[in-house]
Amino acid sequence: MTEITEELVLDALRRVEDPSQGKDVVELGMVTGLHIKQTNVSLALEVPAHRGPAMEPVRRSAEAAVRAIPGVTSATVM
């Protein structure tokens, strides 16, 4: 089994774009609190409060991107 590393997670998140800014969430500095515990990954996407509801599709995309990493059994993105 491939070890789940921070770099592997960030690489997956580089495919998740904020459509309003045309850049990925890593490039925009939105990823915070990345935590890996065995096969479980959690992180937060830091956005201004007024953009929270509009960013829900991006949050879901980020969660799916992390879940798609081989070996990840759960991914939580807040």
N, C-alpha and C positions, 0 to 999 in steps of 0.2 A: 504494500500500500504506500502511496506517495505521502510524504509528510506535508501537512497543511501549514504553509508558512505565510507570514505577513505579505511577502512579495507576491506569492501566488494569489492571495486574495485581492491585493491592489491591482494586479494585472487583470483579473476578472472585472474589477470595478472600472477599469479604464475603458471598458466597452459600454458603460452606462452614461448616457449623455443627458445633460440638462438642456432640454429643447429650447428654452428661452435664451440661453447663452451660447449654445452651439459648442460647448466644451464638455469633457467628461468630468464626473464628480471628483476624481482624484486630482486632476489638473486645477479644478476650482477650489481645492482645499476643503471640501465639504466633509470628508471622511474623518471622524474622530472616534476615540474610545474603542479602537479595534482590539478585540479580545478573542484569542483562540484557545479553546480547552479541548484537547484531544480532537474529536471530529465535529465539535460545535463551534460556530463562529457567531460573534455578535459585534455590532458596530452601530454608530449613529451617523446620520447625515445632518450636518449642521446647516440650517437654513433660517432666514429671517422668519419670525413668527407669522407674518402676514402671507408668506408663501407656502406655509405648511400644507393646507388643503390641495393646492395646485401641484405640489411635489409628490403626492401620493403615488401616481404612476411611476415616478422615478424611484421611489422607495421600493415599490414592488419589483421593479426591474433589477434593482441592486440585490435584493434578496434572492431572486431567481438566478442571477449571475453567480452569486456565491454558492448557492445550492448546487449549481451545475459543476462545481469543482469536484473531481473524483475524490472520494473519501469523505466529503462533507455530509454529515447526516442531518444537521440542522443549521439554519441560518436565521438570525434575527436582526433586522435593520429597523432602527427607530428614527 
